[in-house]
């Protein structure tokens, strides 16, 4: 999966930088600019309070 390995006095460093850049380039957003995202940094996720499903088997992953 495009893993780069670098050695340093601190130890071994694994990176997927090249792999990630290739994906970004293929998607055509390599030159895109960052955008501000006004999200509260101290947001706490709430607990789900809805009704549980009656048939959870419909959400099983099909293999094969």
DRENPA-3360 file (N, C-alpha, C; in nm, 2 decimals, always signed):
BEGIN
1 = XXXXXXXX = +0.08/-0.12/+0.00/+0.00/+0.00/+0.00/+0.09/+0.13/+0.00 ~ +0.20/+0.12/-0.06/+0.28/+0.24/-0.07/+0.34/+0.29/+0.05 ~ +0.39/+0.20/+0.14/+0.45/+0.24/+0.26/+0.60/+0.27/+0.24 ~ +0.64/+0.39/+0.29/+0.78/+0.43/+0.28/+0.84/+0.41/+0.42 ~ +0.97/+0.37/+0.42/+1.04/+0.34/+0.54/+1.16/+0.43/+0.55 ~ +1.17/+0.50/+0.66/+1.29/+0.59/+0.69/+1.35/+0.55/+0.82 ~ +1.48/+0.55/+0.82/+1.56/+0.52/+0.95/+1.61/+0.66/+1.00 ~ +1.61/+0.67/+1.13/+1.67/+0.79/+1.19/+1.73/+0.75/+1.33;
9 = XXXXXXXX = +1.81/+0.83/+1.39/+1.86/+0.80/+1.53/+1.75/+0.77/+1.63 ~ +1.63/+0.83/+1.61/+1.52/+0.80/+1.70/+1.44/+0.67/+1.67 ~ +1.47/+0.61/+1.56/+1.41/+0.48/+1.52/+1.36/+0.48/+1.38 ~ +1.27/+0.38/+1.36/+1.21/+0.36/+1.23/+1.08/+0.44/+1.21 ~ +1.06/+0.50/+1.09/+0.95/+0.58/+1.06/+0.88/+0.52/+0.94 ~ +0.75/+0.49/+0.95/+0.67/+0.44/+0.84/+0.57/+0.55/+0.80 ~ +0.56/+0.57/+0.66/+0.48/+0.68/+0.61/+0.41/+0.63/+0.49 ~ +0.29/+0.69/+0.46/+0.21/+0.66/+0.34/+0.19/+0.79/+0.26;
17 = XXXXXXXX = +0.29/+0.89/+0.28/+0.27/+1.02/+0.22/+0.26/+1.01/+0.07 ~ +0.35/+0.93/+0.00/+0.35/+0.92/-0.14/+0.21/+0.86/-0.19 ~ +0.17/+0.76/-0.12/+0.04/+0.69/-0.15/-0.08/+0.79/-0.14 ~ -0.08/+0.87/-0.03/-0.18/+0.97/-0.01/-0.18/+1.08/-0.12 ~ -0.06/+1.12/-0.15/-0.05/+1.23/-0.25/-0.10/+1.18/-0.39 ~ -0.07/+1.05/-0.42/-0.11/+0.99/-0.55/-0.27/+0.99/-0.55 ~ -0.33/+0.95/-0.44/-0.48/+0.95/-0.44/-0.53/+1.09/-0.46 ~ -0.47/+1.19/-0.39/-0.52/+1.33/-0.40/-0.50/+1.38/-0.54;
25 = XXXXXXXX = -0.39/+1.34/-0.60/-0.36/+1.38/-0.74/-0.46/+1.32/-0.84 ~ -0.49/+1.19/-0.82/-0.59/+1.12/-0.91/-0.73/+1.18/-0.90 ~ -0.76/+1.23/-0.78/-0.89/+1.29/-0.76/-0.90/+1.43/-0.81 ~ -0.79/+1.49/-0.85/-0.79/+1.62/-0.91/-0.80/+1.73/-0.81 ~ -0.76/+1.71/-0.69/-0.76/+1.81/-0.58/-0.63/+1.84/-0.52 ~ -0.52/+1.81/-0.60/-0.38/+1.83/-0.55/-0.36/+1.98/-0.52 ~ -0.41/+2.07/-0.60/-0.39/+2.21/-0.59/-0.49/+2.28/-0.50 ~ -0.58/+2.21/-0.45/-0.70/+2.27/-0.37/-0.64/+2.34/-0.25;
33 = XXXXXXXX = -0.71/+2.45/-0.21/-0.68/+2.52/-0.09/-0.76/+2.48/+0.03 ~ -0.70/+2.49/+0.14/-0.77/+2.45/+0.27/-0.88/+2.55/+0.29 ~ -0.98/+2.51/+0.36/-1.10/+2.59/+0.40/-1.11/+2.59/+0.55 ~ -1.15/+2.70/+0.60/-1.18/+2.71/+0.74/-1.31/+2.63/+0.77 ~ -1.31/+2.56/+0.88/-1.43/+2.48/+0.92/-1.47/+2.52/+1.06 ~ -1.58/+2.60/+1.07/-1.61/+2.65/+1.21/-1.68/+2.54/+1.29 ~ -1.60/+2.45/+1.34/-1.65/+2.34/+1.43/-1.60/+2.37/+1.57 ~ -1.68/+2.35/+1.67/-1.65/+2.37/+1.81/-1.55/+2.26/+1.84;
41 = XXXXXXXX = -1.43/+2.30/+1.89/-1.32/+2.21/+1.92/-1.35/+2.13/+2.05 ~ -1.44/+2.18/+2.13/-1.48/+2.11/+2.26/-1.61/+2.04/+2.26 ~ -1.65/+2.00/+2.14/-1.78/+1.94/+2.12/-1.78/+1.80/+2.18 ~ -1.88/+1.76/+2.25/-1.90/+1.63/+2.31/-2.01/+1.56/+2.24 ~ -1.98/+1.44/+2.19/-2.09/+1.36/+2.12/-2.19/+1.31/+2.22 ~ -2.31/+1.32/+2.18/-2.42/+1.27/+2.27/-2.45/+1.12/+2.25 ~ -2.51/+1.07/+2.35/-2.55/+0.92/+2.34/-2.67/+0.91/+2.25 ~ -2.67/+0.80/+2.18/-2.79/+0.77/+2.10/-2.91/+0.73/+2.19;
49 = XXXXXXXX = -3.02/+0.79/+2.16/-3.14/+0.77/+2.25/-3.25/+0.70/+2.17 ~ -3.23/+0.67/+2.05/-3.34/+0.61/+1.97/-3.37/+0.47/+2.00 ~ -3.47/+0.41/+1.94/-3.52/+0.28/+1.96/-3.42/+0.18/+1.89 ~ -3.39/+0.07/+1.95/-3.31/-0.03/+1.89/-3.38/-0.10/+1.78 ~ -3.31/-0.15/+1.68/-3.37/-0.22/+1.57/-3.43/-0.35/+1.61 ~ -3.54/-0.39/+1.55/-3.60/-0.52/+1.58/-3.53/-0.63/+1.52 ~ -3.47/-0.61/+1.40/-3.40/-0.71/+1.32/-3.26/-0.67/+1.29 ~ -3.16/-0.69/+1.38/-3.02/-0.64/+1.35/-2.95/-0.73/+1.24;
57 = XXXXXXXX = -3.01/-0.84/+1.20/-2.94/-0.93/+1.10/-2.94/-0.86/+0.97 ~ -3.03/-0.76/+0.94/-3.03/-0.70/+0.81/-2.91/-0.61/+0.79 ~ -2.83/-0.59/+0.90/-2.71/-0.51/+0.89/-2.58/-0.59/+0.88 ~ -2.60/-0.72/+0.88/-2.48/-0.81/+0.87/-2.41/-0.79/+0.74 ~ -2.28/-0.79/+0.74/-2.20/-0.78/+0.62/-2.20/-0.92/+0.55 ~ -2.24/-0.91/+0.42/-2.24/-1.03/+0.34/-2.10/-1.06/+0.29 ~ -2.05/-1.18/+0.31/-1.92/-1.22/+0.26/-1.93/-1.32/+0.15 ~ -1.85/-1.31/+0.05/-1.85/-1.41/-0.05/-1.90/-1.37/-0.18;
% end
